Amino acid sequence: MDIATGIAEFLVSVRAERGLAQNTSAAYRRDLQQYQDYLERQGVADIATVSADHVSGYAATLRKRGLTATTIARKIAAVRGLHRFLVAEEMVTADPTALIEAPKRPSSIPKALTVDQVARLIAAAAGKSAIHARDTALLEFMYASGARVAETVGLDVLDLDLGESVALVTGKGSKQRLVPLGRYAVAALRDYLERRLELKGDRRDPGALFLSTRGRRLTRQAVWQLVRKYAAAAGLDVAAVSPHVLRHSAATHMVEGGADLRAVQEILGHASISTTQVYTRVSPRHLYEVYVAAHPRGR
């Protein structure tokens, strides 16, 4: 079987079985295209003839390019998934990645703003226009829910139930979850919804919650720009503030406030509790306070 066909079969399978988001599917395709290019440069035409040395050589080229350990681990994971699939489907007889050790991902601690910095960021969006109402509601929602930027711009008006203070968020793999909203977010969203149609103008309502000034669904890029804009207005380090940092901040503040990790996992939409556990390490001061309160000789 030629390499391109093997990759195409794998991509069809993972899209169907895992319900991958479009961006994730595109990342798989790019990573495996790079792998295919490497193999073809090595003179490999049949994917059944790929050896462990080929996979090790590919990993070595990624390291020489100066890629981060996280990026290399992701690319090798895609390669490993490809070969495991081909063996499972009996398209090939051997898995050349079976004895290849997976690159270790660095155990990084997420960045987080302080509660005061988040308050300053949101306050910077205050104003009297419909745009200010939208941006305040956007920031309040993202901080209240910890939602990813793609999840936020994907919201429709019908996904909100402000009477119950919840939102139905569609995450990775089209998995849906109910996310609770605090009173600040609910109040900001109510204010915005009263003025939302001002942004629509005389155009057809797309149903999206957060509209652009052209009456269309707000884009991910626009949200990034807005967050950076208000970070600058709040006097924060613009390079250190992003929608993802706001998500990290929401998670960090919930854990520091005593939230159960399982609850935080559900709110954030993490598939594994191990992803959420990183937030138990973000604040040495919080760990010290827990230690003092819990250890018999901690005081």
C-alpha positions in Angstrom: 0.0 0.0 0.0 1.4 3.4 -0.9 1.9 5.9 2.0 -0.7 8.4 0.8 -3.4 5.7 0.7 -2.6 4.5 4.2 -2.7 8.0 5.6 -6.0 8.7 3.9 -7.6 5.6 5.3 -6.4 6.5 8.8 -7.7 10.1 8.6 -11.2 8.9 7.5 -11.2 6.5 10.4 -10.3 8.9 13.1 -12.7 11.6 11.8 -15.6 9.1 11.9 -14.8 7.3 15.2 -13.5 10.2 17.3 -15.5 13.0 15.8 -12.4 15.2 15.5 -12.9 18.9 15.3 -11.9 20.5 12.0 -8.8 22.1 13.4 -7.6 18.8 15.0 -8.2 16.9 11.8 -6.3 19.5 9.9 -3.4 19.2 12.4 -3.3 15.4 11.9 -3.2 15.8 8.1 -0.3 18.3 8.3 1.7 16.2 10.7 1.2 13.0 8.6 2.0 14.9 5.3 5.3 15.9 6.8 5.9 12.2 7.8 5.0 11.1 4.2 7.4 13.7 2.8 10.2 12.4 5.0 9.6 8.8 4.0 9.5 9.6 0.3 12.9 11.4 0.7 14.2 8.2 2.2 13.0 6.3 -0.9 10.1 4.5 0.9 7.1 4.0 -1.4 5.2 1.2 0.4 4.1 1.9 3.9 4.5 -1.8 4.8 8.2 -1.4 4.4 8.6 1.4 7.0 11.0 0.3 9.7 11.7 1.4 13.3 14.9 3.1 11.9 12.7 5.2 9.6 10.5 6.4 12.5 13.6 7.1 14.7 15.2 9.0 11.9 12.0 11.1 11.4 12.0 11.9 15.1 15.7 12.9 14.9 14.9 15.3 12.0 12.2 16.9 14.1 14.7 17.5 17.0 17.2 19.0 14.6 14.6 21.5 13.4 14.5 22.8 17.0 10.9 21.9 17.6 9.6 21.9 21.1 9.2 18.6 23.0 5.4 19.1 23.0 5.3 19.5 19.2 7.6 16.5 18.6 5.4 14.4 20.9 2.3 15.4 19.0 3.8 14.6 15.6 5.1 11.2 16.8 1.8 10.4 18.4 0.1 10.9 15.0 2.7 8.6 13.4 2.1 6.0 16.1 -1.7 6.2 15.6 -1.3 5.7 11.9 0.8 2.5 12.2 -1.3 1.0 14.9 -4.4 1.6 12.8 -2.9 -0.1 9.8 -2.0 -3.1 11.9 -5.4 -3.3 13.5 -7.1 -3.2 10.1 -4.6 -5.8 8.8 -3.4 -3.5 6.0 0.2 -4.2 7.2 1.7 -6.9 9.4 4.1 -5.0 11.6 4.1 -1.8 13.7 7.5 0.0 13.3 6.6 2.3 16.3 6.0 -0.6 18.7 9.5 -0.3 20.3 9.9 3.4 19.8 9.8 5.3 23.1 7.3 8.2 23.1 8.9 11.6 23.6 8.2 13.0 27.0 6.1 16.1 27.1 7.4 18.9 29.4 5.4 19.3 32.6 4.7 23.0 32.2 2.7 25.1 34.6 0.0 27.1 32.9 0.2 30.9 33.1 -2.6 32.6 35.0 -3.6 36.1 35.7 -4.4 37.2 39.2 -8.0 37.9 40.2 -7.2 41.6 40.2 -5.7 41.5 36.7 -8.8 39.7 35.4 -11.0 42.3 37.0 -8.9 45.1 35.3 -9.1 43.3 32.0 -12.9 43.1 32.1 -13.3 46.6 33.4 -11.3 47.9 30.4 -14.1 46.8 28.1 -16.7 48.9 29.9 -18.5 51.5 27.8 -21.9 52.7 26.6 -22.0 51.1 23.1 -23.4 47.8 21.9 -19.8 46.7 21.1 -18.7 47.5 24.7 -21.7 45.4 26.0 -20.7 42.6 23.7 -17.0 42.7 24.7 -17.8 42.8 28.4 -20.2 39.9 28.1 -17.6 38.0 26.0 -14.8 38.4 28.7 -17.2 37.7 31.6 -18.4 34.5 29.8 -14.9 33.3 29.1 -13.7 33.9 32.6 -16.8 32.4 34.2 -16.9 29.3 32.1 -13.2 28.7 31.2 -14.4 28.0 27.7 -12.0 27.7 24.8 -12.1 30.5 22.3 -13.5 28.1 19.6 -16.2 27.0 22.0 -17.0 30.7 22.8 -17.4 31.9 19.2 -19.4 28.7 18.4 -22.1 29.6 20.9 -25.6 30.4 19.7 -28.1 32.5 21.5 -30.2 29.3 22.1 -27.3 27.7 23.9 -27.9 30.1 26.8 -30.3 29.6 29.7 -29.8 32.6 31.8 -32.7 31.7 34.0 -30.8 28.6 35.1 -27.4 30.4 34.8 -26.0 27.8 32.4 -24.7 27.6 28.9 -24.5 24.6 26.6 -21.0 24.5 25.2 -19.9 22.3 22.3 -16.2 21.2 22.8 -13.7 19.0 21.1 -15.1 16.1 19.2 -18.5 17.8 19.2 -19.0 16.8 22.8 -21.5 19.0 24.7 -21.4 20.0 28.3 -23.4 22.3 30.6 -21.3 25.1 32.1 -22.5 27.1 35.1 -22.3 30.9 34.9 -21.9 33.3 37.8 -24.0 36.4 38.4 -21.5 38.7 36.8 -21.5 36.8 33.6 -25.3 36.4 33.6 -25.7 40.1 34.2 -23.3 41.0 31.4 -24.9 38.6 29.0 -28.4 40.0 29.8 -27.2 43.5 29.1 -25.6 42.5 25.8 -28.6 40.5 24.6 -30.7 43.6 25.0 -28.4 45.4 22.5 -27.2 42.4 20.4 -29.5 43.2 17.4 -27.8 46.6 17.1 -24.8 44.7 15.7 -27.0 42.7 13.3 -28.3 45.8 11.6 -30.7 44.9 8.8 -28.9 41.6 8.0 -30.3 38.2 8.6 -29.8 37.0 12.1 -27.2 34.2 12.0 -28.2 33.0 15.5 -24.7 33.3 16.8 -24.4 34.7 20.4 -21.4 37.0 19.8 -21.8 39.0 16.6 -19.2 41.1 14.7 -19.9 44.7 13.7 -21.0 43.2 10.3 -23.7 41.1 11.9 -21.7 37.8 11.5 -20.4 35.3 14.0 -17.4 36.7 15.7 -14.2 34.9 14.7 -11.5 33.3 16.8 -9.0 35.8 15.5 -11.2 38.7 16.4 -11.5 37.4 20.0 -7.7 37.2 20.2 -7.4 40.8 19.1 -10.1 42.0 21.5 -8.4 40.3 24.5 -5.0 41.8 23.6 -6.7 45.2 23.0 -8.2 45.3 26.5 -5.1 43.8 28.1 -3.2 46.9 26.8 -5.9 49.2 28.0 -5.7 47.6 31.4 -2.0 48.1 31.6 -1.2 44.4 31.5 1.6 42.7 29.6 -0.1 42.1 26.3 2.3 39.3 25.4 1.2 37.4 28.5 -2.6 37.7 27.9 -4.6 35.6 25.5 -8.0 33.8 25.5 -6.2 30.6 26.6 -4.6 32.4 29.5 -8.0 33.6 30.5 -9.1 29.9 30.5 -6.1 28.9 32.6 -7.0 31.8 35.0 -10.5 30.6 35.4 -9.3 27.0 36.2 -6.6 28.2 38.6 -8.9 30.5 40.5 -11.5 27.7 40.8 -9.0 25.2 42.2 -7.5 27.9 44.6 -11.0 28.6 45.7 -11.4 24.9 46.8 -13.3 23.5 43.8 -13.3 19.8 43.4 -11.0 18.6 40.6 -13.7 16.4 39.0 -16.0 19.4 38.9 -13.3 21.6 37.3 -12.7 18.8 34.8 -16.3 18.7 33.8 -16.6 22.5 33.5 -13.4 22.8 31.3 -14.3 19.8 29.2 -11.1 17.9 29.9 -11.1 14.3 28.7 -8.7 13.2 31.4 -8.4 14.3 35.1 -4.7 14.3 34.6 -5.1 17.4 32.4 -6.9 19.1 35.2 -4.5 18.1 37.9 -1.9 20.5 36.6 -3.9 23.2 38.3 -3.0 21.8 41.7 0.6 22.8 41.0 0.1 26.4 39.8 0.2 28.2 43.2 2.8 27.3 45.7 1.1 29.7 48.2 -2.1 27.8 47.8 -0.4 24.5 48.5 1.2 26.0 51.6 -2.1 27.2 52.9 -3.6 23.7 52.3 -0.6 22.2 54.1 -0.9 24.5 57.1 -4.6 23.8 57.4 -4.3 20.0 57.0 -1.0 18.9 58.5 -1.0 18.3 62.3 2.4 20.0 62.6 1.9 22.4 59.7 1.1 25.4 61.9 
